């Protein structure tokens, strides 16, 4: 997987990718925290057997989790990343492997974080408010002391937030630049040809910071955005399957069990997204 390396702060997608991976490694701090929390596997199994699917709040959070795992814009981000990396046909296999490893790792971290709080604050103090990072830190303090809780939440949340800001901003800048036909690559320093792309990229960070400084309820905002992601999945995945069937060369089509597995999972997610439309509106 090759990409042009150009000296300087900007001018290399590969450098931005490595920077993002380094930041994201902070989230791995939750794995040793899970070992220290000693989750009760029997209790986890019992709770999974009686999910409160009739509870509208739970269903809304379920949709938010689906929207957080399969974000529509991530599909467009990967398309832009493939182009900026300069990948060739021979690189597809390794790119699929990297994507699979990344997907499994991120979900492992997500599940680990949920289990840590369930095994600590959730078991000892059910109903404890976890609406802010500060509240999450306080909930863990009785179990791993104040310093440990602050360090765990600080490192992991900083890494997650920085990766999200980096990836979402690049994806948005790439998408807007494609629509308007601007030059949009991280493999070149800012110049007259790509200035619109870099301005859009910087403005995305500025707007993100402005939202945070407005002191809005960020937890509710994030949940709402993730639910919107879930609602958009039928459109995005539907178009994705149509493009795979009609736009790609026949040699690039999915085949055999892999095709049917992808189709089945996509239909499952699309069906959930369609169900969430009336559920979100309170019609079911």
PyMOL commands that set and color helices and strands:
alter all, ss='L'
color gray80, all
select helices_A, chain A and resi 13-37+41-49+56-69+72-85+89-119+121-124+133-180+195-213+218-246+250-252+256-280
alter helices_A, ss='H'
color red, helices_A
deselect
rebuild
show_as cartoon
